Amino acid sequence: MNATPTTSPRSVNTGMMLAGLAALTFAAFTSSGAIETFLFDHRVGSMSWGPALFRAVLAFHGLVLLLFAVRKAPANESRHDVVPRACTTAPVVESPSTGAVHWILLIALSLAAAGLRLYKLESPLWYDESVTLLHLLRAPPTEAPGDFLPTYEQSGDPRAVHRSLRYIAGSFPTQNQHMLFTLLARVSFSVFGESAWALRLPAALFGVADLWMLFLFGRRLIGPRESLLAAALMCVSYHHVWFSQNARAYTGLLLFTMLATLCWMNALRSGTWRSWIAYAGAAALGMYAQLNMQFVVAAHGLLWLVRLFVSRDASPGTWRVRLWRPLAAFVLCVTFTLQLYAPALPEFLRSAIKEYSLPSNWNNPLWLVRSMLEHARVGLAGAALGAVGGVVLLIGWMSILRRNLWAGLAMVLPGVLLTALMLSINKNLYPRFYFFCMGFGLLMIVRGMIAAAELALTLAWRDPRARAWGRTAGVTGVALMIVAFAGTLPRCYALPKQDFIGARDYVEARRGPRDIIVAVGLAAQQYRNYVAPSWSEVRSAREVRELARAHDNVWLVYSQPDYIKPRFPDLWALIESECPVDKEFRGTLGEGQVYVCRYRPGAR
């Protein structure tokens, strides 16, 4: 007898019913104060209405589970689980099957990617990473025994006290909070102790997982061979390695962007409850990783609406599959996200959401383009090559559009929505905000290289073999790109992201007995809280002049002038006119140089 064990519908319904009853019982009989103290490790009353919202959303999910458990599916429901072809503008192209060789090569790429991302993972932290460590993971000095606050050299000291996982899940004091990443970093500290590499480890692991998700997503659109080439590009990509060694959630957001888009494609194709609920779960996890996931979900929602209205099939079964199931999935995406964020939502609305961007170059789209080019360190030849790359990218996107219209649109619309919103509300446009689109971009590049070569050779030679030659030429071009990408990796390891340590050591070695060292702007927060606690901060030109009267020399250390200019204009005017740069310390962060200068009245 050859029987395959399966889970019966009755046992599934029983499980959903029990889970629903448990959720309703917890929501009804657990007080908000108990949730604050026992579930999220906060003082009673400190989380405001967050626990009440948590209970309300939990009760809603309990009711949903009960409704699913007792509902009776229509007898003909199985016929409507597949979306009718009438509404599919571009059918999914069936790609070649994935063989054992593809999986073996993917495993080999993953091992190489892990090595590249773990190498020099312990380099000094840059500003955003230190915010995660100091303000989100470490307990403040007033809560630590003996008010012990470790400096950079004391990182890993067992006396350092960290917040609990429960506390972190209920806290959102700053937009720098990437909740899922912070929780995983706290787990990493519990296992390995505090260190720079332990802080970055979740990002590195997400970075390796990105290769798998890129392959799984890409093989549905361009086949396993081309998806492997895209994964190889990601493996040796300077930017992907950089973000995999950055203690932020961007590699996790990239993973969930591709996962949610794949689930969305599956749900559009099958229309089943299971596929739509899987989509809602993937999207909510992406939101928990980083809130820019909202642009991905918004793009999916807009495209679903367009797809719905171009449909001409209005039969009841089709309408249920096309309207109510997707709509329920998007509602669940919102409620799942609310469930995860509910405890911290009052603090987010009280503090983090009020952070705003003063007018600066960071609000300018031209600055965004210039920053990307400078970070890539390309000259005129490189810029011309970039223009050719843009054409290749466009060809690849058009090729994907022909294969699957909705997937192709879903690959570009999130970035368009992000740009439109950031410009409309005058928020900073950082290149890292677009990192979640990287997987889509690599697939377009690989498809574009091969499609462009096939087209060029087919037009040049009227030979039946021209298309095959073009494919070989395209694959060769991608292989050369992989080699070129790998050649940029030494730059990723040569310098820290921001060299605050080098600047500190330089000025400390040259200061006289009657000299004073001060820091400005974001650099002041980094030095005062982590790298050099004895240094002072100045916020005006008057303070610098007063210090100069009491000391032989005033050393100023600063970084990111675009942050200083709109906030401390008089101080920046003094720096430009009377503080010539003594030394500049470069890092791999775009425009993240650390400058050391001395105040010299009348120097310029």
C-alpha positions in Angstrom: 0.0 0.0 0.0 1.4 3.4 -1.0 -0.3 6.0 1.1 0.8 9.6 1.6 -0.2 11.1 5.0 -2.2 14.2 4.7 -3.8 16.6 7.1 -7.6 16.2 7.1 -9.9 19.3 6.7 -11.6 18.4 10.0 -8.3 18.6 11.9 -7.4 21.9 10.3 -10.8 23.3 11.2 -10.4 22.1 14.8 -7.0 23.7 15.0 -8.3 27.0 13.7 -11.3 26.9 16.1 -9.0 26.2 19.1 -6.6 29.0 18.1 -9.5 31.4 17.6 -11.0 30.6 21.0 -7.6 31.0 22.6 -7.1 34.4 21.0 -10.6 35.6 22.0 -10.1 34.3 25.6 -6.7 36.1 25.9 -8.1 39.3 24.5 -11.1 39.3 26.8 -9.6 38.3 30.1 -6.1 39.7 30.0 -5.9 43.3 31.2 -3.9 46.0 29.4 -1.7 46.4 32.5 -0.8 42.7 32.4 0.1 43.0 28.7 2.3 45.9 29.5 4.2 44.3 32.3 4.3 40.6 31.5 4.2 40.6 27.7 6.2 43.7 26.8 8.2 44.4 30.0 7.0 48.0 30.3 5.6 50.0 33.3 1.9 50.0 33.7 0.4 52.9 31.7 3.6 53.7 29.8 2.3 52.1 26.6 -0.9 54.2 26.5 -3.6 52.7 24.3 -1.2 50.2 22.6 -2.2 47.2 24.7 -5.9 47.9 24.2 -5.3 48.0 20.4 -3.3 44.8 20.7 -6.2 43.1 22.4 -8.8 44.4 19.9 -6.8 43.2 16.9 -6.2 39.9 18.5 -9.9 39.5 19.1 -10.5 40.3 15.5 -8.1 37.6 14.4 -9.7 35.2 16.8 -13.1 35.8 15.1 -11.6 35.4 11.7 -10.2 32.0 12.7 -13.6 30.9 14.0 -15.4 32.1 10.9 -12.9 30.1 8.7 -13.4 27.0 10.9 -17.2 26.9 10.7 -17.7 28.2 7.2 -19.1 25.9 4.5 -17.3 26.2 1.2 -19.5 26.2 -1.9 -19.7 22.8 -3.6 -18.3 24.3 -6.8 -15.5 26.3 -5.1 -12.7 24.2 -6.5 -13.7 25.2 -10.0 -13.1 28.9 -9.2 -9.7 28.5 -7.5 -8.0 29.1 -10.8 -8.3 32.7 -12.1 -10.0 32.6 -15.6 -7.7 33.2 -18.5 -9.9 36.0 -19.7 -8.4 38.5 -17.3 -4.8 37.4 -17.8 -3.3 40.1 -20.2 0.0 38.3 -20.4 0.2 34.6 -19.5 3.0 33.3 -17.3 5.7 31.7 -19.5 6.5 28.2 -18.4 10.2 28.2 -17.6 12.5 25.2 -17.9 12.4 22.9 -15.0 14.9 23.3 -12.1 17.4 20.4 -12.0 19.8 19.1 -9.4 22.7 21.1 -11.1 20.8 24.4 -10.5 20.4 23.6 -6.8 24.0 22.5 -6.4 25.2 25.8 -8.0 22.9 27.8 -5.8 24.3 26.1 -2.7 27.8 26.9 -3.9 26.9 30.5 -4.5 25.3 30.7 -1.0 28.5 29.4 0.6 30.6 32.0 -1.3 28.1 34.7 -0.4 28.3 33.8 3.3 32.1 34.0 3.2 32.1 37.4 1.5 29.5 38.8 4.0 31.1 37.4 7.2 34.6 38.6 6.2 35.5 41.8 8.2 32.0 41.9 9.7 33.6 43.4 12.8 34.7 46.7 11.3 33.7 49.9 13.3 30.0 51.0 13.3 28.8 54.0 11.4 26.2 56.5 12.8 23.0 54.6 12.0 24.3 51.4 13.3 25.4 53.0 16.6 21.9 54.4 17.0 20.5 50.9 16.8 23.1 49.7 19.4 22.9 52.6 21.8 19.2 53.7 21.7 17.4 50.5 20.8 19.4 47.6 22.2 21.4 48.9 25.2 19.6 49.8 28.4 20.1 53.5 29.2 22.7 54.3 31.9 20.0 55.0 34.5 18.9 51.4 34.2 22.3 49.8 34.1 24.1 48.6 37.3 26.5 51.3 38.3 25.5 53.5 35.4 28.0 51.6 33.3 28.0 52.8 29.6 30.5 50.9 27.5 32.5 52.9 25.0 33.7 51.6 21.6 36.8 49.9 23.2 34.6 48.3 25.9 32.1 46.8 23.5 31.4 43.3 24.7 32.0 44.1 28.3 29.7 41.7 30.3 28.6 44.7 32.5 26.7 46.1 29.6 23.0 45.7 30.0 20.6 45.2 27.1 16.9 45.6 26.8 14.8 42.5 26.8 13.1 41.1 23.6 9.8 41.9 25.2 10.7 45.5 25.8 12.0 46.0 22.2 8.8 44.6 20.7 6.9 47.3 22.5 9.2 50.3 21.7 9.4 52.6 18.7 11.3 55.8 19.8 12.9 56.6 16.4 12.4 56.0 12.7 15.7 54.1 12.9 13.8 51.3 14.6 13.7 48.3 12.2 11.7 46.1 14.5 12.4 42.6 13.2 16.1 43.3 12.8 16.4 44.8 16.3 14.8 41.7 17.8 17.1 39.4 15.8 20.2 41.4 16.8 19.1 41.1 20.4 18.9 37.3 20.0 22.4 37.4 18.4 23.7 39.3 21.5 22.2 36.6 23.7 24.1 33.9 21.9 27.4 35.6 21.0 27.6 38.6 23.3 27.8 42.3 22.2 30.1 43.0 19.3 29.9 44.7 15.9 29.8 41.4 14.1 27.1 40.0 16.3 25.0 43.2 15.7 25.4 42.8 11.9 24.9 39.0 11.8 21.2 39.1 11.0 21.8 41.4 8.1 24.5 39.1 6.8 22.2 36.0 7.1 19.4 37.9 5.4 21.9 38.7 2.6 22.6 35.1 2.0 18.9 34.2 2.0 18.4 36.9 -0.6 20.2 34.8 -3.2 17.7 32.0 -2.6 14.7 34.2 -2.8 16.0 35.9 -6.0 16.4 32.5 -7.6 13.0 31.3 -6.5 11.4 34.5 -7.7 13.4 34.8 -10.9 12.9 31.2 -12.2 9.2 31.9 -12.5 9.9 34.8 -14.9 13.2 34.2 -16.7 14.0 30.6 -15.9 16.5 28.9 -13.5 19.6 29.5 -15.7 19.2 33.2 -16.0 18.1 33.4 -12.3 21.4 31.7 -11.3 23.3 34.4 -13.2 21.4 37.1 -11.4 22.1 35.3 -8.0 25.8 35.2 -9.0 25.7 39.0 -9.7 24.1 39.5 -6.3 26.7 37.3 -4.6 29.6 39.5 -5.7 27.8 42.8 -5.7 29.6 45.5 -3.8 26.3 47.1 -2.7 24.7 43.9 -1.6 27.8 43.0 0.4 27.9 46.5 1.9 24.2 46.3 3.0 24.7 42.7 4.3 27.4 44.2 6.6 25.1 47.0 7.7 23.2 46.6 11.0 19.9 47.6 9.4 17.0 45.7 7.9 17.5 46.5 4.3 18.6 43.0 3.3 15.6 41.6 5.1 13.3 44.1 3.4 14.8 42.9 0.0 14.0 39.3 1.0 10.4 40.0 1.9 9.9 42.2 -1.1 10.7 39.3 -3.4 8.8 36.8 -1.3 5.6 38.9 -1.1 5.7 39.6 -4.8 6.1 35.9 -5.5 3.2 35.1 -3.2 1.2 37.8 -4.9 1.9 36.3 -8.3 0.9 32.9 -7.1 -2.3 34.3 -5.5 -3.3 36.1 -8.7 -2.8 32.9 -10.7 -4.5 30.4 -8.3 -6.9 32.6 -6.4 -7.0 30.2 -3.4 -7.5 31.4 0.2 -4.2 29.7 1.1 -2.2 31.7 -1.5 -3.8 35.0 -0.5 -3.2 34.4 3.3 0.4 33.4 2.5 0.7 36.8 0.7 -0.7 38.7 3.7 1.7 37.0 6.0 4.7 37.7 3.8 3.7 41.3 3.4 3.2 41.8 7.1 6.6 40.3 7.9 8.1 42.7 5.4 6.4 45.6 7.2 7.8 44.4 10.5 11.3 44.4 8.9 11.1 47.9 7.5 8.1 50.2 6.9 9.2 50.9 3.3 7.4 47.6 2.5 4.3 49.8 2.4 5.2 50.8 -1.1 5.4 47.2 -2.3 2.0 46.4 -0.8 0.5 49.6 -2.2 1.9 48.7 -5.7 0.3 45.2 -5.4 -3.0 46.7 -4.3 -3.1 49.3 -7.2 -2.2 46.6 -9.8 -4.8 44.3 -8.4 -7.5 47.0 -8.7 -6.4 47.7 -12.3 -6.5 44.0 -13.1 -9.9 43.7 -11.5 -11.5 46.5 -13.6 -10.1 45.2 -16.9 -11.7 41.9 -16.3 -14.9 41.2 -18.3 -15.9 38.0 -16.4 -18.5 38.9 -13.9 -19.8 35.5 -12.9 -20.4 35.0 -9.1 -17.6 32.5 -8.6 -15.1 34.5 -10.5 -16.1 37.7 -8.7 -15.5 36.0 -5.3 -12.1 34.9 -6.4 -11.1 38.2 -7.9 -12.6 40.6 -5.4 -13.3 39.2 -2.0 -10.3 37.0 -1.5 -7.7 39.6 -2.5 -9.6 42.3 -0.6 -9.6 40.1 2.5 -5.9 39.4 2.1 -5.1 43.2 1.9 -7.2 43.7 5.0 -5.4 40.9 6.8 -2.1 42.4 5.7 -3.1 45.6 7.6 -4.4 43.8 10.7 -1.4 41.4 10.8 0.9 44.5 10.7 -1.2 46.2 13.4 -1.0 43.2 15.6 2.8 43.3 15.4 3.2 47.0 15.9 0.2 47.7 18.2 2.2 47.8 21.4 4.7 50.3 20.0 2.3 52.4 17.9 1.5 55.1 20.6 5.3 55.8 21.0 5.7 55.8 17.2 3.0 58.4 16.8 4.3 60.4 19.7 7.9 60.6 18.7 9.2 58.7 15.6 6.6 59.9 13.1 7.3 63.6 14.1 10.9 63.4 12.8 11.2 65.6 9.8 13.8 66.6 7.2 15.0 70.2 6.9 15.6 71.5 3.4 18.9 70.2 2.2 20.6 68.5 -0.8 19.2 65.2 0.6 15.7 66.3 -0.6 16.9 66.8 -4.1 16.5 64.0 -6.7 19.6 65.3 -8.5 21.6 64.8 -5.3 20.3 61.2 -5.3 21.6 60.5 -8.8 24.9 62.3 -8.1 25.4 60.4 -4.9 24.8 57.1 -6.6 27.4 58.0 -9.3 29.9 59.2 -6.8 29.5 56.1 -4.6 30.1 54.0 -7.7 33.2 56.2 -8.4 32.7 56.3 -12.1 34.1 58.9 -14.5 32.8 60.0 -17.9 33.4 56.5 -19.4 31.7 54.9 -16.5 28.7 57.3 -16.9 28.5 56.4 -20.5 28.6 52.7 -19.6 25.9 53.4 -17.0 23.7 54.9 -19.8 24.2 51.7 -21.8 23.3 49.8 -18.7 20.1 51.8 -18.5 19.2 50.8 -22.0 19.9 47.1 -21.2 17.8 47.5 -18.0 14.9 48.8 -20.1 15.2 46.0 -22.6 15.1 43.5 -19.8 12.1 45.1 -18.2 10.2 45.1 -21.6 11.1 41.4 -22.1 9.7 40.5 -18.6 6.6 42.6 -19.4 6.0 40.5 -22.4 6.2 37.3 -20.3 4.1 38.5 -17.4 2.7 42.0 -17.5 1.6 42.2 -13.9 4.9 41.0 -12.5 6.8 43.4 -14.7 4.7 46.3 -13.4 5.1 45.2 -9.8 8.9 45.3 -10.2 9.0 49.1 -10.9 5.9 50.6 -9.3 7.1 50.4 -5.7 10.1 52.6 -6.5 7.9 55.1 -8.4 5.5 55.3 -5.4 8.4 55.8 -3.0 9.9 58.6 -5.0 6.6 60.4 -5.4 5.8 60.3 -1.7 9.2 61.3 -0.5 9.2 64.3 -2.8 5.6 65.3 -1.9 6.4 65.4 1.9 9.9 66.8 1.5 11.6 63.8 3.0 15.2 62.8 2.4 15.9 60.7 -0.7 18.7 58.3 0.4 19.9 55.7 -2.1 19.5 53.0 0.5 15.7 53.5 0.3 15.7 51.9 -3.1 17.7 48.8 -2.1 14.6 46.7 -1.8 14.3 46.9 -5.7 17.8 45.4 -6.2 16.6 41.9 -6.9 14.2 43.1 -9.6 17.0 45.2 -11.1 19.4 42.3 -11.3 16.8 40.1 -13.1 16.2 42.9 -15.6 19.9 43.3 -16.2 20.4 39.6 -16.9 17.3 39.3 -19.1 18.2 42.6 -20.9 21.8 41.5 -21.6 20.6 38.2 -23.2 17.6 39.7 -25.0 19.7 42.6 -26.4 22.4 40.2 -27.7 19.7 37.9 -29.2 18.0 40.9 -30.9 21.3 42.4 -32.2 22.6 39.2 -33.7 19.3 38.2 -35.2 19.0 41.5 -37.0 22.7 41.4 -38.1 22.7 37.9 -39.4 19.8 36.2 -41.1 20.8 32.8 -39.9 18.7 30.3 -37.9 21.6 30.0 -35.5 21.8 33.8 -34.8 19.5 33.6 -31.8 21.5 30.9 -30.1 24.7 32.9 -30.8 23.1 35.9 -29.3 22.1 34.0 -26.2 25.7 32.8 -25.8 27.0 36.3 -26.3 24.5 37.6 -23.7 25.5 35.0 -21.1 29.2 35.8 -21.8 28.4 39.5 -21.2 26.8 38.7 -17.9 29.8 36.5 -16.9 32.1 39.5 -17.6 29.8 41.6 -15.4 30.2 39.1 -12.6 34.0 39.4 -12.9 33.7 43.2 -12.9 31.4 43.2 -9.9 33.9 40.9 -8.0 36.7 43.3 -8.8 35.0 46.1 -6.8 34.7 44.0 -3.6 38.2 45.0 -2.2 36.9 48.6 -1.8 34.1 47.2 0.4 36.7 45.9 2.9 39.4 48.5 2.6 37.8 51.2 4.8 35.2 51.3 7.6 31.8 52.7 6.6 32.6 55.9 8.6 36.1 56.4 10.1 35.2 58.0 13.4 38.0 55.9 15.1 40.7 57.1 12.7 39.7 60.7 13.1 39.7 60.4 16.9 43.1 58.8 17.1 44.5 61.4 14.7 43.4 64.4 16.7 44.2 62.8 20.1 47.7 62.2 19.0 48.2 65.9 18.0 46.3 67.7 20.7 48.3 69.9 23.1 47.9 70.0 26.9 45.7 73.2 26.6 43.8 72.1 23.5 40.1 71.1 23.4 38.4 68.8 21.0 34.7 69.4 20.1 32.4 67.6 17.6 29.5 68.9 15.5 26.2 67.5 14.3 25.8 63.7 13.9 29.5 63.3 14.7 29.0 64.8 18.1 26.4 62.2 18.9 28.7 59.4 17.8 31.7 60.7 19.8 29.8 61.7 22.9 27.8 58.5 23.2 30.2 55.9 22.0 33.7 56.7 20.6 35.0 59.6 22.8 32.7 60.4 25.7 35.1 63.1 27.0 34.6 65.3 23.9 32.2 68.2 24.0 29.6 69.2 21.4 29.2 72.7 20.0 26.1 74.0 18.3 27.0 77.7 17.5 29.8 79.9 16.3 29.7 81.8 19.6 30.5 78.6 21.6 33.6 78.0 19.4 34.9 81.6 19.9 34.4 81.3 23.7 36.3 78.1 23.8 39.1 79.6 21.7 39.6 82.3 24.4 40.2 79.7 27.1 42.3 77.2 25.1 45.4 77.2 22.9 43.6 75.3 20.1 40.1 74.3 19.3 39.9 71.1 17.2 36.6 70.5 15.4 35.5 67.1 14.1 32.4 66.9 11.9 30.8 64.8 9.2 28.0 65.1 6.6 27.9 68.9 6.1 24.5 68.6 4.5 23.1 67.8 7.9 24.9 70.7 9.6 24.1 73.5 7.1 20.4 73.9 7.7 20.5 73.2 11.4 23.5 75.3 12.5 24.0 77.9 9.7 26.2 80.3 11.7 28.5 77.4 12.9 28.8 76.2 9.3 29.7 79.6 8.1 32.5 79.7 10.7 33.7 76.3 9.7 33.9 77.3 6.1 35.7 80.6 6.7 37.9 80.0 9.8 38.4 76.2 10.1 40.5 74.9 7.3 40.4 71.1 7.1 43.5 69.5 8.6 42.7 65.9 7.5 39.8 64.1 5.8 39.0 60.5 6.7 37.1 58.6 4.0 34.9 55.6 4.5 32.7 53.5 2.2 29.5 55.4 3.1 28.6 57.9 0.4 29.4 61.5 1.7 30.3 60.0 5.1 33.7 61.5 5.3 34.9 62.6 8.8 36.7 66.0 8.8 39.2 67.2 11.3 40.0 71.0 11.4 41.3 73.6 13.8 39.7 77.0 14.5 42.0 79.7 13.1 40.4 83.2 13.2 40.9 85.0 9.9 42.4 81.9 8.3 40.4 82.5 5.1 
